[in-house]
Amino acid sequence: MELSLLGKVAIVTGASRGIGLATAKEFIDSGAEVVLVSRDESALAEIKSNLGQKAEYLAVNLGHLDEISKITEFVLKRYSRIDILVNNAATNPYYGKLSDIDLMLEQKTLDVNLLGPLELIKLVYNLYMKDNGGSIVNIASVGGLNIEWNIGFYNVTKAALIHMTRQLALEMGPAVRVNSIAPGLVKTKFAKKLWEDKETSIAENLPLKRIGVPEDIANMALFLASDRSSWMTGQVVVVDGGASVIPSGGVS
Ligand SMILES: NC(=O)c1ccc[n+]([C@@H]2O[C@H](COP(=O)([O-])OP(=O)(O)OC[C@H]3O[C@@H](n4cnc5c(N)ncnc54)[C@H](OP(=O)(O)O)[C@@H]3O)[C@@H](O)[C@H]2O)c1
């Protein structure tokens, strides 16, 4: 059983920065060839020029559901295989109460965070993994397990992604394993509003005394993508520096 991804081909969405980029790098370091997907073609081209031959890229908006088949077409034409899919891209265009969100923002969040991943999973499964095996990792959030102010709709999509992971694990085994990761607060552009100006105080309240870095999540994605997790499917793995074990009175 190997943690090595040698000979495997992976798709990582949202790979132009943050957790997706760290995951793509980790996979390449472990021997995989990786197709990086995001909207920003020039950012992806620059990343490829740094990462070298083991990286390819394709600019696709995951919220444009009718364009998602471009990804599988590209990867199968280039490599004739897809062993690993990491659904990492997500959006959160709305801060506020669920009762006030407008339909356009609901639809956008749902498309990028849930329906885009499902469309990609369906294609990857039916075109390759069903007959050849594979591992799918969905990047959810601790928000999908908790109730929070202001990011309620985003959390609804992440809760649905966790549920979808469990359902797909049932339907796709034994050929394909489907797991999800629920990150806590990770220092990326996406979560900047949540950690900027208060990183030290947040870190102090965590059992592990620091907020997350993208590599913390990439390491778990590597484990779930690799054969070392071959008896795991349908799970949500919380990676949060211990935030979820803090009692109501604080850590000390
Ligand atoms: N950071 C945290 O604290 C935290 C906590 C829990 C869960 N997460 C989850 O972790 C994942 C990665 O987030 P991150 O923190 O690494 O954020 P990030 O640094 O802002 O990266 C987000 C990535 O998603 C891509 N993306 C956004 N919308 C897209 C779209 N419509 N189509 C294609 N690509 C799109 C972005 O690329 P382009 O702009 O180039 O398209 C970027 O590569 C997300 O699923 C997020 O929900 C993050």
The ligand as an SDF file (V2000), in Angstrom:
LIG
                    3D

 48 52  0  0  0  0  0  0  0  0999 V2000
   -9.7230   28.8380    3.8420 N   0  0  0  0  0  0  0  0  0  0  0  0
  -10.5400   28.3450    4.7400 C   0  0  0  0  0  0  0  0  0  0  0  0
  -10.5320   28.7650    5.9160 O   0  0  0  0  0  0  0  0  0  0  0  0
  -11.4970   27.2590    4.3720 C   0  0  0  0  0  0  0  0  0  0  0  0
  -12.2330   26.6580    5.3980 C   0  0  0  0  0  0  0  0  0  0  0  0
  -13.1150   25.6600    5.0840 C   0  0  0  0  0  0  0  0  0  0  0  0
  -13.2610   25.2240    3.7790 C   0  0  0  0  0  0  0  0  0  0  0  0
  -12.5300   25.8340    2.7840 N   0  0  0  0  0  0  0  0  0  0  0  0
  -12.7250   25.3390    1.4320 C   0  0  0  0  0  0  0  0  0  0  0  0
  -11.4610   25.0820    0.8400 O   0  0  0  0  0  0  0  0  0  0  0  0
  -11.5740   25.1900   -0.5800 C   0  0  0  0  0  0  0  0  0  0  0  0
  -10.4510   26.0430   -1.1290 C   0  0  0  0  0  0  0  0  0  0  0  0
  -10.5310   27.3230   -0.5870 O   0  0  0  0  0  0  0  0  0  0  0  0
   -9.2470   28.2430   -0.3090 P   0  0  0  0  0  0  0  0  0  0  0  0
   -9.3810   28.6900    1.0850 O   0  0  0  0  0  0  0  0  0  0  0  0
   -8.0220   27.5710   -0.7760 O   0  0  0  0  0  0  0  0  0  0  0  0
   -9.6220   29.4970   -1.2390 O   0  0  0  0  0  0  0  0  0  0  0  0
   -8.8150   30.3540   -2.3070 P   0  0  0  0  0  0  0  0  0  0  0  0
   -7.3820   30.4580   -1.9450 O   0  0  0  0  0  0  0  0  0  0  0  0
   -9.5890   31.5990   -2.4890 O   0  0  0  0  0  0  0  0  0  0  0  0
   -8.9450   29.4520   -3.6140 O   0  0  0  0  0  0  0  0  0  0  0  0
  -10.1760   29.2260   -4.2230 C   0  0  0  0  0  0  0  0  0  0  0  0
   -9.9310   28.5590   -5.5620 C   0  0  0  0  0  0  0  0  0  0  0  0
  -11.1960   28.2730   -6.1860 O   0  0  0  0  0  0  0  0  0  0  0  0
  -11.1580   28.7690   -7.5240 C   0  0  0  0  0  0  0  0  0  0  0  0
  -12.5050   29.1180   -7.9430 N   0  0  0  0  0  0  0  0  0  0  0  0
  -13.3720   29.9430   -7.3110 C   0  0  0  0  0  0  0  0  0  0  0  0
  -14.5200   30.0270   -8.0180 N   0  0  0  0  0  0  0  0  0  0  0  0
  -14.3550   29.2370   -9.1090 C   0  0  0  0  0  0  0  0  0  0  0  0
  -15.1640   28.9110  -10.2160 C   0  0  0  0  0  0  0  0  0  0  0  0
  -16.3940   29.4280  -10.3630 N   0  0  0  0  0  0  0  0  0  0  0  0
  -14.6870   28.0720  -11.1580 N   0  0  0  0  0  0  0  0  0  0  0  0
  -13.4410   27.5550  -11.0500 C   0  0  0  0  0  0  0  0  0  0  0  0
  -12.6230   27.8260  -10.0250 N   0  0  0  0  0  0  0  0  0  0  0  0
  -13.0710   28.6530   -9.0680 C   0  0  0  0  0  0  0  0  0  0  0  0
  -10.2020   29.9630   -7.4580 C   0  0  0  0  0  0  0  0  0  0  0  0
   -9.5880   30.1600   -8.7130 O   0  0  0  0  0  0  0  0  0  0  0  0
   -9.9190   31.3280   -9.7830 P   0  0  0  0  0  0  0  0  0  0  0  0
  -10.2230   32.5690   -9.0220 O   0  0  0  0  0  0  0  0  0  0  0  0
   -8.6480   31.3530  -10.5780 O   0  0  0  0  0  0  0  0  0  0  0  0
  -11.0650   30.7930  -10.5790 O   0  0  0  0  0  0  0  0  0  0  0  0
   -9.1470   29.4440   -6.4920 C   0  0  0  0  0  0  0  0  0  0  0  0
   -8.2100   28.6450   -7.1830 O   0  0  0  0  0  0  0  0  0  0  0  0
  -12.9850   25.7330   -0.8460 C   0  0  0  0  0  0  0  0  0  0  0  0
  -13.8270   24.6550   -1.1560 O   0  0  0  0  0  0  0  0  0  0  0  0
  -13.4080   26.3120    0.4840 C   0  0  0  0  0  0  0  0  0  0  0  0
  -14.7950   26.3040    0.6550 O   0  0  0  0  0  0  0  0  0  0  0  0
  -11.6490   26.8400    3.0500 C   0  0  0  0  0  0  0  0  0  0  0  0
  1  2  1  0
  2  3  2  0
  2  4  1  0
  4  5  1  0
  4 48  2  0
  5  6  2  0
  6  7  1  0
  7  8  2  0
  8  9  1  0
  8 48  1  0
  9 10  1  0
  9 46  1  0
 10 11  1  0
 11 12  1  0
 11 44  1  0
 12 13  1  0
 13 14  1  0
 14 15  2  0
 14 16  1  0
 14 17  1  0
 17 18  1  0
 18 19  2  0
 18 20  1  0
 18 21  1  0
 21 22  1  0
 22 23  1  0
 23 24  1  0
 23 42  1  0
 24 25  1  0
 25 26  1  0
 25 36  1  0
 26 27  1  0
 26 35  1  0
 27 28  2  0
 28 29  1  0
 29 30  1  0
 29 35  2  0
 30 31  1  0
 30 32  2  0
 32 33  1  0
 33 34  2  0
 34 35  1  0
 36 37  1  0
 36 42  1  0
 37 38  1  0
 38 39  2  0
 38 40  1  0
 38 41  1  0
 42 43  1  0
 44 45  1  0
 44 46  1  0
 46 47  1  0
M  CHG  2   8   1  16  -1
M  END
$$$$
